[in-house]
Amino acid sequence: MNETEIIAGLKQGNEAAFKELVDSHRQIVVNTCFGLLHNISDAEDVAQEVFIEVFRSVDKFRADSKISTWLYRIAVNRSFNFIRDNKKRKFHSYNELSESKKELLNQQVQEGADTPESDMENNQRKIILHEAVDALPQNQRVAFTLNKYEDLSYKEISDVMNLSVSSVESLIHRAKKNLQKKLYHCFKKKCI
């Protein structure tokens, strides 16, 4: 099915069209949510909410952009709603943060790691990077995440964020500069 057929099918309540949409776009939605939430189970939960919202609001979809652009927008908004709602419930209490860090440390490490020590060091670097990305202002964080984690072009990001391409370039440049300052400071102090 092409995008037009999927949208037409969704508007008619066709389950096959919905299944096609989920099958073809599930991974990008989960990856986007994970890039912002850094927790796979939360990312999968939010991704389900994204697809439920798509199904419920398909009549509002104006075909002036691709389905993937619409999904990215919803995924980003739902992820930030999730973060905001969790802040209301004592954002990242000590135990939750510890569990989040434990989860990252226990995740399967990248191929090519030689020793358990290097595995641990790589995971600690991931945690530091995720925390630095989380500390970025929201628009910088979204632009950086979509560019670096999802490999979207500046034009695609501008469509998702409803900004000009030059604004996206500026956001990503500032995000890189902010990350460079934070990470340089940390590694100079030998955080790992």
N, C-alpha and C positions, 0 to 999 in steps of 0.2 A: 504494500500500500504506500502511496505517496502521501505527502503532508496534507494535501487538499482532501484526499479520501479519508484520512484519519480524522481530520477535523469534522468533516461531514458525518462520518460514522459516530463520533463522540456526541455531536449535536442530536443525533437520532437515538442515543443511548445504546449503541452497538457495543457489546462486550468484546467482540473480536478487535474492533478498532482500539478500544482501551488497552487490551492486552498487547497489541502491536506497539502502541505508544510506550507502555511501561517497558516492554522487552527491548525496544530500540533506544530508550533514553534513560533507563534506570541507572546505569553506571555513571553517566555525567552528573545526574542529580545527586547521587550518593557522594561522589567525589567532591562536588561543590560544597555540600553540607559538611563533609569531613574536613575540607580545607578551612572552614570557618569554626567548626566545633571541636575538632581534634579528638573525637570520640566516635568510634565506628557504630556503636549501638545507638547513640543519640542521632548520628547522621542517618542511619537507616530508618529510625522512627520519624525524623523530620521529612525524609524523602517520601515516606508513605503519606504524610500530610500533604506534601506537594502534589502528589498524584490525585489525592482526594479533592483538593482544591481545584485542580485542573478539570476533573470530571464535573464538579459542581458548577464551575464558572466558565465552561467552554463557550457559552453563548456570548460572553463578554470579549472573547478573543477576536481581535481585529486582525485579519491576515496581512497586516502591514509589516510584520516581521516573521522570522522563522519560528517554528514551534520551540526549537532549542533555546532561542533567545528568551521567549516567554517563560520556559521552564527555569532557566538560569535566574531570571528576575524573581520568580516565586521562591526558588530555593534559597536565594540570598535573603529575601525578606523573611521567610519562615525561620531561617537559621538565626537571624538577629532577633526575631520574636522569641525564639527559644532561649537565647542568651538573656534577653531582657526579663523574661518570666522567671528564669532561674535566679537572676539577681534579686528579685523580690523575695525569693525563698532562701535568703542568706547565701548569696552568690559564692560559690566555691568554698564551702566550709572546709576546714582543715582536712577532715576525713575524705570528702569528695575530691579535693585536690590531690590528696595522697593516692586515692584509688585511680584517678586519672593518670597520674604519673606512673603508678604501678602498671597500669594497662599499657602505656606507651613503652615502658621498659620490657614488658613481657611479650610485646608484639614480635612477630617473626622478623629477624634482621635481614638486611640486604645481602644478596649473594656476594661472595668474595670475602666475607669477614673471616679472619684467620684464627682468632682466639676469643674466648669468652670475654676477656678484658676489652678487646677492640669492639666486640658486640655491645658491651655496656657503655663504652665511650661514645659509640655512634648513636645509641639510644639517648644518652644524656644530651648530646648535641641536638638531636631532634626536639627534645623537650625545650631546650633553651631557644631554639629557633621558633617553635610554636608559641612560646611565651612572648617572644619579641614581636612576632606577627600580631598576636592578640593585643598587644599594647599600642598598635598603630591606630590612628584615627579611623573611623568606620569606612569612609570612602577610599582611603589609601589601602586599607585592609582588603576591601572587596576587589578593587582594581588589581592589586598585587596577587591575590589568591586566584582570580580568574586568569591572569596572565601566566603566572608561574606554575600553578598546580593544574590548571585546566588547559593551558597552552592556547588561550584565545588571543586573537589579534587585537590590536588597539581598536580597530573598527568594530569588531564584535563586542568588545567590552563597552564601547561607547553606546552601542545599541541596547545592551543589557541595562546600563546605568542611566540611560537618557542624558548623556553628556556629549560634548564635542570630542573629537579625537585628540585635539590639543589638550583638553582638560584631562583626559585619561593619561596622556603622555606625562603631564605634569604630576598627576597623582602617583603614578608608578615611579617617577624620578624621585619625588619626595619620600615615598615609601622606602626605596632603596637607600637613600641617604640616612633616613631615620634608623633603618635596620643596621646599616654600616656602623653608625655611632654606637648603638646599643651593643652590637655583637663585638665590635672592636674593644669596647670598654670591658666587656665580660671576659673575652679571651686574653686581654692584656693582664687581667687579674688572675688568669688561669682558673676559670670557673670549673673546668673539668680536670 
